[in-house]
Amino acid sequence: MELRILSREAVERYEPQGVEICISITDPAAPAAELSPAFAGILRLAFSDIVAIESSADVLFAPAHAAAIVEFVEGWRHAERLVVHCLVGVSRSPGVALGLCDRFGWPAGALEDSYPFFNRWVRRVLVNHPRRGQEHE
């Protein structure tokens, strides 16, 4: 599956071609992004771009977010492209994309080079989320 990382501004102008799915990441208090109805599937998540809770308004990326992402992507294995966006497109969305690369064996080197400021916490939680059959080990 091809991965594309976008900012909120770019994804709101984006028109999918073929079977494309989207993981839409917003700040907890922000309104949802306005996405094209041409996306075959959309997963909307809201969490802060942090690696530790700093205030009561913060929402740390958690195992429940990772579970939703994995289930969503596994349900769309036939999709041609996965678009992942966050506000700016440099931290949370690349963290998700790299975590998915690690989980599914997709190439990650070019993404790591292109997005050096990816959120390492997001990637780690996604990678460490139990695989099917490992939940009770």
N, C-alpha and C positions, 0 to 999 in steps of 0.2 A: 504494500500500500504506500502510495506517495504521501509525504507529509508536507504541509504548508503552514507556516507560522505567520500570523498577521496581527496588526494592532486593531483596536476597536474601530478606529476611523477607517482603516482599509477594509475590514470585513464588512462594514456597513455599506460599502460600495461594491463588494465582491459578488459576482454571479457565477455559481457553480456550473461546470461543464461535465456532463456525465453523472455517474453515481458518486456524489460527494457527501460527506458527513462533517459535522462541526461540533467541536467542544468549545463552548462559549464561556469564558471566565470573566466575571465582573467582581468589583469590590462589593463587600457585603451590603452597603447602603446605596449602591448605584442602581439605576434602572437597567433592565435587560437591554442588550444590544439589539438593534433592529436588523434582523438577518433575512436573507433572501428565502422566499418560500420554495426555491428550487433545491435547497439542501434536502437530501433523502432522509436524514436524521439529524437531530440536534440534541445535545446534552448541555444543559445550562447549570453552571456551578458558581457559587459565590464564596470566595475566601480571600483573605488579605495576602499581600505580597510580603510575607514575613517568614522568619525561621524560628521565632519564639514569640509567645504572647507578651505584649508590652502594655496593652490597655484593655479595658473591658469591651471596647468596640472591635477588637481584633478577632478574626476567625482564622485559626491556624489550619492549614491543609491537614486532613486527618484520614485515617483508614477508611472511613465511610466515603470520602471523596474518591479515594483510590479504587474502592470496590465499584462505585458507580462508573468510573472511567473504564475499568477493565471489562465490566459487563457490557457496556455500550460498544466498545471496540470489538469485542468477541462476537457481538450480535450483528456486526456489520463487516464481517471478514471479506465479503464480496465487493465492498466499496472500492472505488478506484483511487480516491484521495481523501485524506483526513485533514481538515483545516482546524487548527487550534489557535484561538486568539485570546488575548487579555488586553488590558488597557493600552500598553505601549508595545507589547510583543517582544520583550527582551528578557523577561524573568520567569513569570509563572507559565506562560504557554510553552517556551522552550524547555522548562523543567518537566512539564507533562510529556512533551514530545520525546525527550531523551529517556524518561522513565519507560515510555512505551517501547522505544528502540531496545532498551535493555531487556525488557520482559519478553518481547516477541522476536528478538534476534535480528532486528532491522539495523542497517548501518547507521552509526551515530557520529562518526568522526567529523564529517562536514558540518553537522549541526553544532557540535561542540566548538568547532573553530569559528562558526558564524555567530554564535550566541554565548560569548564567554561569561556573561552575567546571569546565566540561567539560575533559577532558584534551586539550590542544591537540596534543600529540605523536601521540596515537592518531589524531586526525582527519587530521593532515598525512600520516602514513604511509599511511593508507587512501586518501586522495585521490590521493596520488602513486604508488600502486601501478599498474603498467602496465595499460592496457586491452588487450583481446584484439587481437593483431596488432601491438602496440607493444613486446612483450617484448624484441625484438632491435634496437630503434632506437637 
